[in-house]
Amino acid sequence: MNVFKMFHEQESVDTLDEVRHELDNSVDVPESTLMNRMQVILAEKRTSLSVLRTGLGLVTLPMTIVAFLITTSSLWDFTSNLIYLIPLFTINTLLAALGLILILRAWKRIRNFDLAIEIIKLHSKTLGHFVP
């Protein structure tokens, strides 16, 4: 978990640092360069949105399974099916944890991409009108 956290934080910081370094060190950045940089950041943001959607799906799947088991609980006995329920709840817990990790990671990256977009919009004369 620590390695994952360090990798993720470094990756997010790199994106912002690259944008700041690129724009602060050059006085006059061509609009085409800013447009290309904005396209890359928007593509990465779109990827993070799909990771967020996947994480939401992983969190909802265990809740759906548990709701189904609760609904049909009058048809089966809990103690006689305990050998099946323990692995099922273990897998559900792992799926929910993985979903939460994906959601938090995507959310943090999306915020960083939004900051990078704002920085580029401040340095661009025309992109501010096209990108909300």
ChimeraX commands (.cxc) that place a marker at each C-alpha (Angstrom):
marker #1 position 0.00,0.00,0.00 radius 0.5
marker #1 position 2.84,2.41,0.79 radius 0.5
marker #1 position 4.52,1.82,-2.57 radius 0.5
marker #1 position 1.22,2.44,-4.36 radius 0.5
marker #1 position 0.70,5.67,-2.42 radius 0.5
marker #1 position 4.21,6.94,-3.12 radius 0.5
marker #1 position 3.94,6.11,-6.84 radius 0.5
marker #1 position 0.58,7.84,-7.14 radius 0.5
marker #1 position 1.60,11.01,-5.31 radius 0.5
marker #1 position 4.80,11.29,-7.34 radius 0.5
marker #1 position 2.86,10.82,-10.59 radius 0.5
marker #1 position 0.36,13.56,-9.73 radius 0.5
marker #1 position 3.04,15.99,-8.60 radius 0.5
marker #1 position 5.02,15.36,-11.79 radius 0.5
marker #1 position 2.12,16.52,-13.98 radius 0.5
marker #1 position 1.74,19.82,-12.14 radius 0.5
marker #1 position 5.48,20.38,-11.87 radius 0.5
marker #1 position 5.97,19.70,-15.59 radius 0.5
marker #1 position 3.31,22.24,-16.52 radius 0.5
marker #1 position 4.63,24.88,-14.14 radius 0.5
marker #1 position 8.25,24.32,-15.19 radius 0.5
marker #1 position 7.38,24.42,-18.88 radius 0.5
marker #1 position 5.41,27.65,-18.58 radius 0.5
marker #1 position 7.58,29.48,-16.03 radius 0.5
marker #1 position 10.92,28.91,-17.78 radius 0.5
marker #1 position 9.80,30.15,-21.17 radius 0.5
marker #1 position 8.53,33.67,-21.64 radius 0.5
marker #1 position 6.60,33.15,-24.85 radius 0.5
marker #1 position 5.13,29.65,-25.27 radius 0.5
marker #1 position 3.48,29.09,-28.66 radius 0.5
marker #1 position -0.27,28.51,-28.61 radius 0.5
marker #1 position 0.19,25.22,-30.44 radius 0.5
marker #1 position 2.37,23.92,-27.62 radius 0.5
marker #1 position -0.22,24.97,-25.05 radius 0.5
marker #1 position -2.97,23.35,-27.13 radius 0.5
marker #1 position -1.02,20.07,-27.35 radius 0.5
marker #1 position -0.31,20.11,-23.63 radius 0.5
marker #1 position -4.00,20.77,-22.92 radius 0.5
marker #1 position -5.03,17.84,-25.14 radius 0.5
marker #1 position -2.71,15.49,-23.27 radius 0.5
marker #1 position -4.01,16.64,-19.89 radius 0.5
marker #1 position -7.63,16.32,-21.02 radius 0.5
marker #1 position -6.94,12.79,-22.31 radius 0.5
marker #1 position -5.39,11.84,-18.97 radius 0.5
marker #1 position -8.36,13.38,-17.18 radius 0.5
marker #1 position -10.74,11.32,-19.33 radius 0.5
marker #1 position -8.78,8.19,-18.37 radius 0.5
marker #1 position -9.06,9.10,-14.69 radius 0.5
marker #1 position -12.81,9.55,-15.10 radius 0.5
marker #1 position -13.06,6.02,-16.48 radius 0.5
marker #1 position -11.03,4.72,-13.51 radius 0.5
marker #1 position -13.47,6.56,-11.24 radius 0.5
marker #1 position -16.40,4.90,-13.00 radius 0.5
marker #1 position -14.76,1.49,-12.59 radius 0.5
marker #1 position -14.19,2.13,-8.90 radius 0.5
marker #1 position -17.84,3.07,-8.44 radius 0.5
marker #1 position -18.85,-0.18,-10.13 radius 0.5
marker #1 position -16.56,-2.18,-7.87 radius 0.5
marker #1 position -18.06,-0.55,-4.77 radius 0.5
marker #1 position -21.65,-1.15,-5.87 radius 0.5
marker #1 position -21.22,-4.80,-6.83 radius 0.5
marker #1 position -20.74,-6.09,-3.24 radius 0.5
marker #1 position -23.68,-4.00,-2.04 radius 0.5
marker #1 position -25.87,-5.54,-4.73 radius 0.5
marker #1 position -24.83,-9.07,-3.78 radius 0.5
marker #1 position -25.50,-8.44,-0.07 radius 0.5
marker #1 position -28.88,-6.87,-0.85 radius 0.5
marker #1 position -29.81,-9.95,-2.91 radius 0.5
marker #1 position -28.75,-12.27,-0.08 radius 0.5
marker #1 position -30.77,-10.28,2.45 radius 0.5
marker #1 position -33.82,-10.35,0.18 radius 0.5
marker #1 position -33.65,-14.11,-0.27 radius 0.5
marker #1 position -32.60,-14.88,3.34 radius 0.5
marker #1 position -35.96,-16.48,4.16 radius 0.5
marker #1 position -35.23,-19.21,1.57 radius 0.5
marker #1 position -31.98,-20.46,3.09 radius 0.5
marker #1 position -30.33,-20.97,6.47 radius 0.5
marker #1 position -27.36,-18.81,7.43 radius 0.5
marker #1 position -25.54,-21.40,9.55 radius 0.5
marker #1 position -25.77,-24.23,7.04 radius 0.5
marker #1 position -24.36,-22.04,4.25 radius 0.5
marker #1 position -21.63,-20.43,6.32 radius 0.5
marker #1 position -18.89,-22.19,4.33 radius 0.5
marker #1 position -20.06,-20.27,1.23 radius 0.5
marker #1 position -20.80,-16.96,2.93 radius 0.5
marker #1 position -17.40,-16.42,4.56 radius 0.5
marker #1 position -15.45,-16.45,1.24 radius 0.5
marker #1 position -18.22,-14.42,-0.39 radius 0.5
marker #1 position -18.02,-11.68,2.24 radius 0.5
marker #1 position -14.21,-11.75,2.07 radius 0.5
marker #1 position -14.30,-11.23,-1.69 radius 0.5
marker #1 position -16.94,-8.51,-1.28 radius 0.5
marker #1 position -14.74,-6.70,1.23 radius 0.5
marker #1 position -11.74,-6.89,-1.08 radius 0.5
marker #1 position -13.78,-5.62,-4.04 radius 0.5
marker #1 position -15.13,-2.71,-2.01 radius 0.5
marker #1 position -11.61,-1.83,-0.79 radius 0.5
marker #1 position -10.22,-1.96,-4.34 radius 0.5
marker #1 position -13.10,0.22,-5.52 radius 0.5
marker #1 position -12.42,2.80,-2.82 radius 0.5
marker #1 position -8.71,2.88,-3.70 radius 0.5
marker #1 position -9.56,3.47,-7.37 radius 0.5
marker #1 position -12.07,6.18,-6.50 radius 0.5
marker #1 position -9.66,8.07,-4.25 radius 0.5
marker #1 position -6.81,7.77,-6.73 radius 0.5
marker #1 position -8.94,9.01,-9.64 radius 0.5
marker #1 position -10.42,11.83,-7.59 radius 0.5
marker #1 position -6.99,13.11,-6.59 radius 0.5
marker #1 position -5.67,12.90,-10.14 radius 0.5
marker #1 position -8.72,14.72,-11.54 radius 0.5
marker #1 position -8.16,17.58,-9.09 radius 0.5
marker #1 position -4.51,17.83,-10.15 radius 0.5
marker #1 position -5.44,17.83,-13.82 radius 0.5
marker #1 position -7.95,20.61,-13.17 radius 0.5
marker #1 position -5.19,22.67,-11.53 radius 0.5
marker #1 position -2.88,22.05,-14.50 radius 0.5
marker #1 position -5.66,23.12,-16.88 radius 0.5
marker #1 position -6.16,26.34,-14.91 radius 0.5
marker #1 position -2.42,27.09,-15.09 radius 0.5
marker #1 position -2.41,26.59,-18.85 radius 0.5
marker #1 position -5.51,28.75,-19.25 radius 0.5
marker #1 position -3.78,31.57,-17.38 radius 0.5
marker #1 position -0.83,31.47,-19.80 radius 0.5
marker #1 position -2.92,31.14,-22.96 radius 0.5
marker #1 position -4.74,33.90,-24.76 radius 0.5
marker #1 position -7.21,31.73,-26.65 radius 0.5
marker #1 position -7.62,28.48,-24.69 radius 0.5
marker #1 position -9.46,30.20,-21.86 radius 0.5
marker #1 position -12.41,30.79,-24.20 radius 0.5
marker #1 position -12.67,27.18,-25.40 radius 0.5
marker #1 position -12.05,25.15,-22.23 radius 0.5
marker #1 position -14.47,25.71,-19.36 radius 0.5
marker link #1:1,2 radius 0.2
marker link #1:2,3 radius 0.2
marker link #1:3,4 radius 0.2
marker link #1:4,5 radius 0.2
marker link #1:5,6 radius 0.2
marker link #1:6,7 radius 0.2
marker link #1:7,8 radius 0.2
marker link #1:8,9 radius 0.2
marker link #1:9,10 radius 0.2
marker link #1:10,11 radius 0.2
marker link #1:11,12 radius 0.2
marker link #1:12,13 radius 0.2
marker link #1:13,14 radius 0.2
marker link #1:14,15 radius 0.2
marker link #1:15,16 radius 0.2
marker link #1:16,17 radius 0.2
marker link #1:17,18 radius 0.2
marker link #1:18,19 radius 0.2
marker link #1:19,20 radius 0.2
marker link #1:20,21 radius 0.2
marker link #1:21,22 radius 0.2
marker link #1:22,23 radius 0.2
marker link #1:23,24 radius 0.2
marker link #1:24,25 radius 0.2
marker link #1:25,26 radius 0.2
marker link #1:26,27 radius 0.2
marker link #1:27,28 radius 0.2
marker link #1:28,29 radius 0.2
marker link #1:29,30 radius 0.2
marker link #1:30,31 radius 0.2
marker link #1:31,32 radius 0.2
marker link #1:32,33 radius 0.2
marker link #1:33,34 radius 0.2
marker link #1:34,35 radius 0.2
marker link #1:35,36 radius 0.2
marker link #1:36,37 radius 0.2
marker link #1:37,38 radius 0.2
marker link #1:38,39 radius 0.2
marker link #1:39,40 radius 0.2
marker link #1:40,41 radius 0.2
marker link #1:41,42 radius 0.2
marker link #1:42,43 radius 0.2
marker link #1:43,44 radius 0.2
marker link #1:44,45 radius 0.2
marker link #1:45,46 radius 0.2
marker link #1:46,47 radius 0.2
marker link #1:47,48 radius 0.2
marker link #1:48,49 radius 0.2
marker link #1:49,50 radius 0.2
marker link #1:50,51 radius 0.2
marker link #1:51,52 radius 0.2
marker link #1:52,53 radius 0.2
marker link #1:53,54 radius 0.2
marker link #1:54,55 radius 0.2
marker link #1:55,56 radius 0.2
marker link #1:56,57 radius 0.2
marker link #1:57,58 radius 0.2
marker link #1:58,59 radius 0.2
marker link #1:59,60 radius 0.2
marker link #1:60,61 radius 0.2
marker link #1:61,62 radius 0.2
marker link #1:62,63 radius 0.2
marker link #1:63,64 radius 0.2
marker link #1:64,65 radius 0.2
marker link #1:65,66 radius 0.2
marker link #1:66,67 radius 0.2
marker link #1:67,68 radius 0.2
marker link #1:68,69 radius 0.2
marker link #1:69,70 radius 0.2
marker link #1:70,71 radius 0.2
marker link #1:71,72 radius 0.2
marker link #1:72,73 radius 0.2
marker link #1:73,74 radius 0.2
marker link #1:74,75 radius 0.2
marker link #1:75,76 radius 0.2
marker link #1:76,77 radius 0.2
marker link #1:77,78 radius 0.2
marker link #1:78,79 radius 0.2
marker link #1:79,80 radius 0.2
marker link #1:80,81 radius 0.2
marker link #1:81,82 radius 0.2
marker link #1:82,83 radius 0.2
marker link #1:83,84 radius 0.2
marker link #1:84,85 radius 0.2
marker link #1:85,86 radius 0.2
marker link #1:86,87 radius 0.2
marker link #1:87,88 radius 0.2
marker link #1:88,89 radius 0.2
marker link #1:89,90 radius 0.2
marker link #1:90,91 radius 0.2
marker link #1:91,92 radius 0.2
marker link #1:92,93 radius 0.2
marker link #1:93,94 radius 0.2
marker link #1:94,95 radius 0.2
marker link #1:95,96 radius 0.2
marker link #1:96,97 radius 0.2
marker link #1:97,98 radius 0.2
marker link #1:98,99 radius 0.2
marker link #1:99,100 radius 0.2
marker link #1:100,101 radius 0.2
marker link #1:101,102 radius 0.2
marker link #1:102,103 radius 0.2
marker link #1:103,104 radius 0.2
marker link #1:104,105 radius 0.2
marker link #1:105,106 radius 0.2
marker link #1:106,107 radius 0.2
marker link #1:107,108 radius 0.2
marker link #1:108,109 radius 0.2
marker link #1:109,110 radius 0.2
marker link #1:110,111 radius 0.2
marker link #1:111,112 radius 0.2
marker link #1:112,113 radius 0.2
marker link #1:113,114 radius 0.2
marker link #1:114,115 radius 0.2
marker link #1:115,116 radius 0.2
marker link #1:116,117 radius 0.2
marker link #1:117,118 radius 0.2
marker link #1:118,119 radius 0.2
marker link #1:119,120 radius 0.2
marker link #1:120,121 radius 0.2
marker link #1:121,122 radius 0.2
marker link #1:122,123 radius 0.2
marker link #1:123,124 radius 0.2
marker link #1:124,125 radius 0.2
marker link #1:125,126 radius 0.2
marker link #1:126,127 radius 0.2
marker link #1:127,128 radius 0.2
marker link #1:128,129 radius 0.2
marker link #1:129,130 radius 0.2
marker link #1:130,131 radius 0.2
marker link #1:131,132 radius 0.2
view
